[in-house]
């Protein structure tokens, strides 16, 4: 899939599952909302205390499966390296992230205060910026319906 087509898909579809790695090598998956910023980086928001944030600080390798609201249907998988941006530097990124997914907030001062409150004591919130230049794949049609059969042990 072409990178610009992948970015267009993500600008229209924000539901994703993000895969990071625990220190012991086990995968850790989180449902996230993903956006695409003006430079073409993929962006998510999370708390500094979240497991995915700790995992990304230790190992920036990340995978995202982005899907439509319908779940079954078109989807893409992207992989790359994350950059964790903490407050106060992250605030403008978080505002752009919100605007890109939800539009204008009714009270930006309240939004800024809530972001700072949620990260209180642990360095604040962050944005993960992902380049999608390493590998992109996609599926255009839903999975064919299949029956699952139980195998009997004899």
TORPA-4810 file (N, C-alpha, C, O; in nm, 3 decimals):
<nodes>
NODE_1_0.085_-0.117_0.000_0.000_0.000_0.000_0.089_0.124_0.000_0.191_0.129_0.070_X
NODE_2_0.052_0.222_-0.077_0.121_0.349_-0.084_0.111_0.422_0.050_0.007_0.418_0.114_X
NODE_3_0.220_0.489_0.092_0.221_0.556_0.223_0.115_0.664_0.233_0.051_0.678_0.337_X
NODE_4_0.095_0.741_0.127_-0.006_0.847_0.134_-0.146_0.788_0.145_-0.232_0.846_0.213_X
NODE_5_-0.171_0.675_0.080_-0.301_0.608_0.094_-0.320_0.559_0.237_-0.431_0.565_0.291_X
NODE_6_-0.212_0.511_0.299_-0.220_0.467_0.439_-0.254_0.586_0.528_-0.337_0.574_0.618_X
NODE_7_-0.189_0.700_0.505_-0.219_0.820_0.585_-0.364_0.865_0.565_-0.430_0.902_0.662_X
NODE_8_-0.413_0.861_0.442_-0.553_0.896_0.416_-0.647_0.803_0.491_-0.745_0.849_0.549_X
NODE_9_-0.617_0.674_0.492_-0.699_0.578_0.564_-0.702_0.612_0.713_-0.808_0.608_0.775_X
NODE_10_-0.587_0.646_0.770_-0.579_0.677_0.912_-0.647_0.810_0.944_-0.706_0.823_1.051_X
NODE_11_-0.641_0.906_0.855_-0.712_1.033_0.878_-0.863_1.012_0.884_-0.934_1.090_0.948_X
NODE_12_-0.912_0.909_0.818_-1.056_0.880_0.817_-1.098_0.774_0.918_-1.216_0.761_0.948_X
NODE_13_-1.002_0.697_0.970_-1.031_0.585_1.060_-0.935_0.592_1.178_-0.813_0.583_1.159_X
NODE_14_-0.988_0.607_1.298_-0.904_0.634_1.413_-0.892_0.519_1.513_-0.813_0.527_1.606_X
NODE_15_-0.969_0.414_1.496_-0.965_0.304_1.591_-0.849_0.211_1.557_-0.831_0.171_1.442_X
NODE_16_-0.769_0.177_1.660_-0.652_0.094_1.635_-0.619_0.009_1.757_-0.665_0.036_1.868_X
NODE_17_-0.539_-0.091_1.734_-0.478_-0.169_1.841_-0.327_-0.151_1.825_-0.271_-0.173_1.717_X
NODE_18_-0.263_-0.111_1.934_-0.119_-0.085_1.932_-0.047_-0.197_2.006_-0.088_-0.237_2.116_X
NODE_19_0.060_-0.247_1.946_0.141_-0.351_2.007_0.276_-0.294_2.045_0.347_-0.236_1.962_X
NODE_20_0.310_-0.310_2.173_0.443_-0.275_2.224_0.497_-0.400_2.293_0.433_-0.505_2.292_X
NODE_21_0.615_-0.388_2.353_0.680_-0.505_2.412_0.714_-0.481_2.558_0.776_-0.380_2.593_X
NODE_22_0.674_-0.575_2.644_0.716_-0.574_2.784_0.866_-0.599_2.792_0.926_-0.647_2.696_X
NODE_23_0.927_-0.566_2.905_1.071_-0.585_2.923_1.112_-0.731_2.906_1.224_-0.760_2.863_X
NODE_24_1.022_-0.825_2.942_1.056_-0.967_2.930_1.028_-1.025_2.791_1.042_-1.145_2.770_X
NODE_25_0.989_-0.938_2.695_0.968_-0.982_2.558_0.825_-1.018_2.522_0.795_-1.042_2.405_X
NODE_26_0.735_-1.022_2.622_0.595_-1.051_2.592_0.532_-0.932_2.520_0.566_-0.818_2.549_X
NODE_27_0.441_-0.958_2.425_0.371_-0.847_2.360_0.268_-0.786_2.454_0.213_-0.854_2.540_X
NODE_28_0.242_-0.656_2.437_0.139_-0.587_2.513_0.056_-0.509_2.411_0.111_-0.430_2.334_X
NODE_29_-0.075_-0.530_2.411_-0.162_-0.464_2.314_-0.259_-0.373_2.386_-0.309_-0.405_2.494_X
NODE_30_-0.284_-0.257_2.323_-0.376_-0.158_2.380_-0.466_-0.103_2.271_-0.419_-0.071_2.161_X
NODE_31_-0.596_-0.090_2.299_-0.681_-0.017_2.206_-0.648_0.132_2.217_-0.635_0.184_2.328_X
NODE_32_-0.633_0.201_2.104_-0.599_0.343_2.102_-0.677_0.412_1.992_-0.729_0.348_1.900_X
NODE_33_-0.683_0.544_2.001_-0.729_0.627_1.890_-0.606_0.687_1.827_-0.519_0.739_1.898_X
NODE_34_-0.595_0.680_1.697_-0.477_0.728_1.625_-0.518_0.837_1.527_-0.623_0.830_1.463_X
NODE_35_-0.433_0.937_1.516_-0.451_1.043_1.418_-0.325_1.055_1.334_-0.227_0.985_1.357_X
NODE_36_-0.330_1.143_1.237_-0.217_1.167_1.148_-0.193_1.318_1.146_-0.281_1.394_1.107_X
NODE_37_-0.073_1.361_1.189_-0.048_1.505_1.197_-0.010_1.564_1.062_-0.002_1.492_0.962_X
NODE_38_0.014_1.694_1.057_0.041_1.765_0.932_0.168_1.714_0.863_0.179_1.722_0.741_X
NODE_39_0.263_1.661_0.940_0.387_1.609_0.882_0.374_1.463_0.838_0.468_1.406_0.783_X
NODE_40_0.259_1.401_0.863_0.238_1.262_0.824_0.275_1.161_0.930_0.274_1.041_0.903_X
NODE_41_0.309_1.207_1.052_0.337_1.115_1.162_0.205_1.067_1.221_0.108_1.142_1.228_X
NODE_42_0.202_0.942_1.264_0.085_0.891_1.335_0.099_0.932_1.480_0.208_0.928_1.537_X
NODE_43_-0.013_0.970_1.541_-0.010_1.026_1.676_-0.117_0.960_1.761_-0.231_0.944_1.719_X
NODE_44_-0.078_0.921_1.884_-0.174_0.876_1.984_-0.149_0.956_2.111_-0.048_1.025_2.123_X
NODE_45_-0.240_0.947_2.204_-0.225_1.014_2.333_-0.236_0.909_2.442_-0.317_0.817_2.434_X
NODE_46_-0.153_0.925_2.545_-0.158_0.832_2.658_-0.100_0.900_2.781_-0.036_1.005_2.771_X
NODE_47_-0.123_0.841_2.898_-0.066_0.892_3.022_0.079_0.845_3.036_0.118_0.741_2.983_X
NODE_48_0.157_0.923_3.108_0.295_0.884_3.135_0.302_0.753_3.213_0.399_0.678_3.198_X
NODE_49_0.201_0.724_3.295_0.204_0.606_3.380_0.155_0.480_3.309_0.161_0.371_3.366_X
NODE_50_0.106_0.492_3.186_0.053_0.376_3.115_0.164_0.277_3.079_0.278_0.317_3.053_X
NODE_51_0.129_0.149_3.079_0.226_0.045_3.045_0.283_0.068_2.905_0.404_0.053_2.885_X
NODE_52_0.198_0.105_2.810_0.248_0.125_2.673_0.353_0.236_2.668_0.447_0.227_2.589_X
NODE_53_0.339_0.339_2.751_0.437_0.448_2.754_0.570_0.397_2.808_0.676_0.425_2.751_X
NODE_54_0.565_0.324_2.918_0.689_0.267_2.973_0.755_0.174_2.872_0.877_0.177_2.855_X
NODE_55_0.674_0.092_2.804_0.729_0.001_2.704_0.796_0.077_2.590_0.905_0.040_2.546_X
NODE_56_0.733_0.185_2.543_0.788_0.262_2.431_0.915_0.337_2.470_1.004_0.356_2.388_X
NODE_57_0.923_0.381_2.594_1.046_0.447_2.638_1.164_0.349_2.637_1.277_0.388_2.608_X
NODE_58_1.138_0.224_2.669_1.242_0.123_2.673_1.273_0.069_2.533_1.389_0.047_2.499_X
NODE_59_1.168_0.048_2.453_1.182_-0.009_2.319_1.082_0.062_2.229_0.962_0.036_2.240_X
NODE_60_1.126_0.150_2.140_1.033_0.230_2.059_0.966_0.154_1.945_0.884_0.212_1.874_X
NODE_61_0.999_0.026_1.925_0.936_-0.050_1.818_0.786_-0.063_1.847_0.747_-0.100_1.957_X
NODE_62_0.704_-0.033_1.746_0.560_-0.034_1.765_0.489_-0.082_1.640_0.536_-0.057_1.528_X
NODE_63_0.378_-0.150_1.659_0.292_-0.193_1.550_0.152_-0.141_1.578_0.107_-0.140_1.693_X
NODE_64_0.082_-0.097_1.475_-0.057_-0.054_1.486_-0.140_-0.126_1.382_-0.101_-0.133_1.265_X
NODE_65_-0.254_-0.179_1.423_-0.355_-0.226_1.329_-0.468_-0.125_1.337_-0.532_-0.110_1.441_X
NODE_66_-0.493_-0.056_1.227_-0.595_0.049_1.221_-0.713_-0.005_1.141_-0.696_-0.062_1.034_X
NODE_67_-0.833_0.014_1.197_-0.952_-0.042_1.133_-1.066_0.060_1.130_-1.059_0.164_1.195_X
NODE_68_-1.168_0.028_1.055_-1.286_0.113_1.048_-1.371_0.092_1.173_-1.346_0.000_1.251_X
NODE_69_-1.471_0.177_1.191_-1.564_0.160_1.302_-1.641_0.029_1.290_-1.688_-0.024_1.391_X
NODE_70_-1.653_-0.024_1.169_-1.727_-0.148_1.147_-1.650_-0.272_1.195_-1.707_-0.381_1.202_X
NODE_71_-1.523_-0.256_1.227_-1.434_-0.363_1.271_-1.402_-0.458_1.156_-1.288_-0.463_1.112_X
NODE_72_-1.501_-0.534_1.107_-1.475_-0.619_0.991_-1.485_-0.531_0.868_-1.585_-0.462_0.848_X
NODE_73_-1.386_-0.533_0.788_-1.380_-0.449_0.669_-1.236_-0.409_0.645_-1.144_-0.477_0.690_X
NODE_74_-1.216_-0.299_0.577_-1.079_-0.257_0.547_-1.000_-0.230_0.675_-1.055_-0.183_0.775_X
NODE_75_-0.871_-0.259_0.670_-0.780_-0.231_0.781_-0.640_-0.223_0.726_-0.612_-0.273_0.616_X
NODE_76_-0.551_-0.162_0.801_-0.410_-0.159_0.763_-0.325_-0.186_0.886_-0.368_-0.164_1.000_X
NODE_77_-0.205_-0.234_0.863_-0.108_-0.252_0.970_0.013_-0.167_0.936_0.062_-0.169_0.823_X
NODE_78_0.061_-0.092_1.035_0.181_-0.011_1.017_0.279_-0.044_1.129_0.239_-0.084_1.238_X
NODE_79_0.406_-0.026_1.099_0.506_-0.046_1.203_0.611_0.063_1.190_0.631_0.120_1.082_X
NODE_80_0.676_0.091_1.300_0.779_0.192_1.299_0.835_0.211_1.439_0.817_0.126_1.526_X
NODE_81_0.901_0.323_1.458_0.959_0.358_1.588_0.885_0.478_1.644_0.858_0.574_1.573_X
NODE_82_0.852_0.472_1.772_0.778_0.578_1.839_0.873_0.679_1.901_0.983_0.644_1.944_X
NODE_83_0.829_0.802_1.905_0.896_0.908_1.979_0.798_0.954_2.085_0.688_1.000_2.052_X
NODE_84_0.834_0.944_2.212_0.746_0.986_2.320_0.776_1.133_2.349_0.891_1.170_2.374_X
NODE_85_0.673_1.216_2.346_0.685_1.359_2.373_0.603_1.390_2.497_0.482_1.368_2.498_X
NODE_86_0.667_1.439_2.601_0.600_1.467_2.728_0.564_1.614_2.740_0.613_1.699_2.666_X
NODE_87_0.475_1.643_2.838_0.443_1.782_2.870_0.566_1.851_2.926_0.648_1.786_2.991_X
NODE_88_0.582_1.976_2.904_0.490_2.069_2.840_0.501_2.071_2.687_0.413_2.125_2.620_X
NODE_89_0.608_2.013_2.631_0.627_2.015_2.485_0.511_1.949_2.411_0.480_1.988_2.299_X
NODE_90_0.446_1.850_2.471_0.342_1.774_2.403_0.210_1.850_2.388_0.127_1.811_2.306_X
NODE_91_0.189_1.959_2.464_0.057_2.023_2.466_0.008_2.062_2.326_-0.106_2.030_2.291_X
NODE_92_0.089_2.129_2.247_0.045_2.167_2.111_0.015_2.045_2.026_-0.078_2.046_1.945_X
NODE_93_0.094_1.939_2.042_0.069_1.814_1.969_-0.064_1.752_2.011_-0.140_1.703_1.927_X
NODE_94_-0.093_1.756_2.142_-0.219_1.699_2.191_-0.340_1.777_2.142_-0.444_1.719_2.112_X
NODE_95_-0.327_1.908_2.134_-0.436_1.991_2.080_-0.459_1.958_1.933_-0.573_1.943_1.890_X
NODE_96_-0.352_1.947_1.856_-0.364_1.912_1.714_-0.423_1.771_1.698_-0.504_1.747_1.608_X
NODE_97_-0.384_1.680_1.785_-0.437_1.543_1.785_-0.589_1.546_1.807_-0.664_1.483_1.733_X
NODE_98_-0.632_1.620_1.909_-0.775_1.630_1.939_-0.850_1.689_1.820_-0.953_1.636_1.778_X
NODE_99_-0.799_1.800_1.766_-0.865_1.864_1.652_-0.875_1.770_1.532_-0.977_1.767_1.463_X
NODE_100_-0.770_1.694_1.507_-0.768_1.604_1.393_-0.869_1.491_1.402_-0.917_1.442_1.301_X
NODE_101_-0.901_1.450_1.524_-0.995_1.339_1.544_-1.136_1.388_1.575_-1.233_1.334_1.523_X
NODE_102_-1.147_1.490_1.661_-1.279_1.531_1.712_-1.322_1.671_1.673_-1.436_1.709_1.701_X
NODE_103_-1.237_1.750_1.611_-1.273_1.888_1.578_-1.242_1.982_1.692_-1.156_1.953_1.776_X
NODE_104_-1.310_2.093_1.696_-1.284_2.195_1.798_-1.341_2.155_1.933_-1.451_2.100_1.942_X
NODE_105_-1.267_2.182_2.037_-1.312_2.158_2.174_-1.392_2.280_2.219_-1.358_2.392_2.181_X
NODE_106_-1.497_2.263_2.299_-1.576_2.378_2.342_-1.502_2.470_2.440_-1.539_2.587_2.454_X
NODE_107_-1.398_2.419_2.508_-1.325_2.501_2.605_-1.180_2.453_2.612_-1.148_2.360_2.686_X
NODE_108_-1.092_2.516_2.534_-0.953_2.473_2.526_-0.879_2.490_2.658_-0.790_2.411_2.690_X
NODE_109_-0.914_2.592_2.736_-0.849_2.608_2.867_-0.882_2.490_2.957_-0.794_2.440_3.028_X
NODE_110_-1.006_2.445_2.955_-1.047_2.328_3.033_-0.974_2.203_2.984_-0.931_2.120_3.064_X
NODE_111_-0.960_2.188_2.852_-0.889_2.075_2.795_-0.743_2.073_2.843_-0.693_1.969_2.887_X
NODE_112_-0.677_2.188_2.835_-0.537_2.197_2.879_-0.525_2.160_3.028_-0.434_2.087_3.066_X
NODE_113_-0.615_2.211_3.110_-0.612_2.182_3.253_-0.634_2.032_3.279_-0.567_1.973_3.364_X
NODE_114_-0.726_1.971_3.205_-0.751_1.827_3.222_-0.629_1.745_3.183_-0.596_1.648_3.251_X
NODE_115_-0.561_1.782_3.077_-0.440_1.711_3.035_-0.335_1.719_3.145_-0.271_1.619_3.178_X
NODE_116_-0.317_1.836_3.200_-0.217_1.852_3.306_-0.256_1.775_3.431_-0.170_1.716_3.496_X
NODE_117_-0.387_1.776_3.466_-0.434_1.701_3.584_-0.412_1.552_3.567_-0.367_1.485_3.661_X
NODE_118_-0.443_1.498_3.450_-0.431_1.353_3.428_-0.289_1.305_3.441_-0.266_1.190_3.479_X
NODE_119_-0.192_1.390_3.410_-0.053_1.348_3.418_0.017_1.395_3.543_0.138_1.381_3.556_X
NODE_120_-0.059_1.451_3.637_-0.001_1.511_3.758_0.087_1.411_3.832_0.046_1.298_3.860_X
NODE_121_0.209_1.455_3.866_0.299_1.373_3.945_0.384_1.277_3.864_0.479_1.220_3.917_X
NODE_122_0.352_1.259_3.737_0.429_1.164_3.657_0.474_1.223_3.524_0.500_1.148_3.430_X
NODE_123_0.485_1.352_3.515_0.539_1.411_3.393_0.437_1.442_3.286_0.474_1.494_3.180_X
NODE_124_0.310_1.413_3.308_0.208_1.454_3.213_0.179_1.353_3.105_0.225_1.239_3.110_X
NODE_125_0.103_1.398_3.008_0.064_1.315_2.894_0.170_1.324_2.787_0.264_1.403_2.796_X
NODE_126_0.154_1.244_2.687_0.249_1.250_2.576_0.180_1.215_2.446_0.069_1.162_2.445_X
NODE_127_0.246_1.246_2.339_0.204_1.201_2.206_0.311_1.107_2.154_0.430_1.133_2.171_X
NODE_128_0.269_0.999_2.091_0.364_0.909_2.025_0.359_0.940_1.877_0.254_0.925_1.814_X
NODE_129_0.469_0.983_1.822_0.473_1.015_1.679_0.538_0.897_1.609_0.648_0.856_1.643_X
NODE_130_0.470_0.845_1.512_0.520_0.729_1.442_0.541_0.760_1.296_0.452_0.815_1.230_X
NODE_131_0.657_0.726_1.245_0.677_0.729_1.101_0.621_0.599_1.046_0.634_0.495_1.109_X
NODE_132_0.560_0.604_0.931_0.508_0.481_0.872_0.587_0.450_0.746_0.532_0.402_0.646_X
NODE_133_0.716_0.477_0.751_0.798_0.459_0.633_0.862_0.321_0.624_0.926_0.291_0.523_X
NODE_134_0.849_0.239_0.725_0.916_0.109_0.722_0.833_0.003_0.652_0.883_-0.064_0.561_X
NODE_135_0.709_-0.013_0.691_0.629_-0.120_0.633_0.482_-0.088_0.651_0.439_-0.051_0.760_X
NODE_136_0.407_-0.102_0.547_0.264_-0.081_0.553_0.198_-0.193_0.475_0.240_-0.226_0.364_X
NODE_137_0.096_-0.253_0.532_0.020_-0.354_0.460_-0.127_-0.326_0.482_-0.163_-0.254_0.576_X
NODE_138_-0.211_-0.381_0.400_-0.353_-0.355_0.416_-0.439_-0.466_0.360_-0.392_-0.550_0.283_X
NODE_139_-0.563_-0.464_0.398_-0.661_-0.560_0.349_-0.782_-0.481_0.306_-0.832_-0.397_0.381_X
NODE_140_-0.829_-0.505_0.186_-0.939_-0.426_0.131_-1.077_-0.487_0.158_-1.176_-0.415_0.163_X
NODE_141_-1.084_-0.615_0.176_-1.214_-0.680_0.192_-1.221_-0.749_0.327_-1.118_-0.785_0.383_X
NODE_142_-1.343_-0.770_0.379_-1.354_-0.841_0.506_-1.309_-0.986_0.492_-1.302_-1.041_0.382_X
NODE_143_-1.280_-1.046_0.606_-1.244_-1.187_0.606_-1.360_-1.270_0.552_-1.476_-1.237_0.576_X
NODE_144_-1.329_-1.376_0.478_-1.439_-1.466_0.438_-1.492_-1.537_0.563_-1.418_-1.563_0.658_X
NODE_145_-1.619_-1.568_0.561_-1.677_-1.636_0.675_-1.624_-1.779_0.680_-1.621_-1.848_0.578_X
NODE_146_-1.584_-1.822_0.796_-1.530_-1.957_0.813_-1.594_-2.020_0.936_-1.630_-1.952_1.032_X
NODE_147_-1.607_-2.148_0.930_-1.655_-2.222_1.046_-1.537_-2.275_1.123_-1.437_-2.319_1.066_X
NODE_148_-1.550_-2.270_1.253_-1.447_-2.327_1.338_-1.493_-2.465_1.384_-1.607_-2.481_1.429_X
NODE_149_-1.408_-2.562_1.373_-1.442_-2.699_1.411_-1.359_-2.739_1.531_-1.240_-2.708_1.540_X
NODE_150_-1.423_-2.808_1.621_-1.349_-2.865_1.733_-1.289_-2.998_1.689_-1.352_-3.077_1.619_X
NODE_151_-1.168_-3.019_1.730_-1.102_-3.147_1.699_-1.115_-3.238_1.820_-1.081_-3.199_1.932_X
NODE_152_-1.163_-3.357_1.796_-1.175_-3.454_1.904_-1.045_-3.527_1.925_-0.978_-3.568_1.831_X
NODE_153_-1.011_-3.541_2.050_-0.895_-3.623_2.083_-0.941_-3.767_2.096_-1.038_-3.797_2.165_X
NODE_154_-0.872_-3.854_2.030_-0.913_-3.995_2.035_-0.813_-4.076_2.111_-0.831_-4.197_2.126_X
</nodes>
